[in-house]
Amino acid sequence: WMSFRNGKPVGGINYFRGRWSYNLDLRLSKTFSLGGSRRVSLFGEVFNALNQKLPTPYPSGYTYQEYYRGPMGGVEEVWNDNLPAIKKAWFQNDYNQDGVLSLMEAAKGNIAQSFMNSTMDKTAWGMARQVRLGAEYTF
């Protein structure tokens, strides 16, 4: 199966598939008869027993040079009140708080933003592991 856009192939068989995700929930129980119709059941439940995490690699191997031309246009910027709002927002990356957003600081901010955007796949977020213990009495 192949999808076409503007007469050009978009991808092969597995192009539109996402990654596999799986979850393991466990329930263990033991029932004791107390005579007649009375019973006690002890149980333990473990939800997300494998505690799956999003397999996102740590950001390594980045070179700052490829991130210099971010929103600052590849030039250092000095804070003033007449800056456009988008440039003012980038001054949160002025790590040494000297009022100058250097190329290195802007590049580090760009790397952080690109890494943050790559981890925003909320479908891969799961519940943390939960363990429940309980007892049930029936009569």
N, C-alpha and C positions, 0 to 999 in steps of 0.2 A: 504494500500500500504506500502510495506516495502522494503528498499534497503539493499542489501547484499554486503559485501566486504570480500573476502577470506572465503566465506561460513558462515560468521557471520553477524547477523542483525546489521545495522548501526543506525536505528532510526525508530520511529513510523510514524503515519500519518502526524503529524505537524513538523517533524524534520527539513525539508528543507525550511520551511516557515520563512520569516522574520517578523519583527514586523509591525503592521499596521501603515501606515502614511496617513495623510489626510491634506487637505488644503481647505481654504474657501476664494474665491474671490467674491467680491460684486460689482455690478454696479447699481447705482440709477440714473434715468434720468427723466426729466420733459420737455415736449415740449409745446411751446406756438406758436399759429398761429398769424401771423402779417398781414393776409389778402392775398388773392391770393395764390400763391405758396410759399410765404416767411414764413419761420419758424425759431424760435430760440429754441435750445435745451440746457438745462443746465444739466450737469452730474457730478457725483462723482464716483470714482472707488477706491476700497480698495483691494489691493492684499495682500494675506496672512493675512486676518483679524484676525485670531486667534493667529498669531505670534508664531507658534509652535517652540519649542526648543527641542534639543536632550535630552531625559530623562536619563541623566547620573548621577548616584548618586555621591555625594561628597565622596572622599576617607576617610572613617572613619573605625575604628575597625582594622586597620593594626597593627601588632606587628613587631617591628624592627628585632627581632630575626630571623624570617623567610626570611629576606632580607639581612642578613649579608654575605652570601656566594655568592655574585654577581660576577662581573668581577674581583674583587680584590682577590678572593679566600678565603675570610674570614679572611684576615690579614690586618693590617694597612700598608699603603704604604707611604714611604717617597719619595718626588720628587727628581729625578735625571735625567740627560739628556739621560741616557741609557735605560730608560723605553720603553717598546713597545708602539706603537702609541695608541692602545686601552686603555692602562692604563693611558697614558697622557691625553686622552680625558676625562677620568673620574675625573680628577683633577678639572674640572669645578664645582664639588660638594664639593670642599674644601672651605666650607662656611666661616670659620674664617681665611682663607688665611695664615695659619701657615706652609704650605709646607708639612703637614702630612694629608693624607686622612684617617680619622679615620673610624672605623666600623660603627659608628652612621651616619657619613656623607655619606658613601657609601650606607647604607641602605636607607637613605632619598632620595638619587639619584635614587636608584632602584625603590622605591615606586613611585616617580614622573614619571619615564620612563614607568612603567607598567600602570599607570593611563593615561598618554599621549597616549600610544598605544591603550588603550581601547576606546578612544574618536576619533579615526581616521576614523570612518565610515562616509565617505564623502557623502554617499547616504542619510544620515539623516540630512545633513545640508540643510537649506532652505534659501530662500531670506528673508531679513528683511521686515517687514510690509511697504508697500508703499501706500500713499494716493495721488490721483490725482483729481484735480477739473478742469472743462473745460466748454467751451461753443462752440456750433456749429451753424452756420448760413447757412441755405439753401435758395436758391431763384430759 
